[in-house]
Amino acid sequence: MNKHNKIRIAADILELPEKASMATVKKAYREMLHQWHPDKCEDEPQKCKEKTIEIIEAYGVILDYCSEYEYPFSEEELKKTLSAEELMYQRFWDDPIWGMRPINEGDE
């Protein structure tokens, strides 16, 4: 199995969306472990044990992938992550009509 398939299967096991923050991954992992933990499963303890192992392994795959991921820190790449508000602020800060700069700023 190639790496992409392994990561995709792990993401599916954890019920992750196409894009997820590390906080989302951790939250999904904790919620699923809570749901499937063998101590909480009285009806089918073997099934819960197998599911718990599957969840832990999937989380490990995702953690390995995230630890190997190279995060870009260039200005161009960081601009891609700006919110709409931050983009507006950046584009129109000095605009005399649409700008967000206080009127008296810079008059000193």
Secondary structure, 3 states (H helix, E strand, C coil): CCHHHHHHHHHHHCCCCCCCCHHHHHHHHHHHHHHHCHHHCCCCHHHHHHHHHHHHHHHHHHHHHHHHCCCCCCHHHHHCCCCHHHHHHHHHCCCCCCCCCCCCCCCC
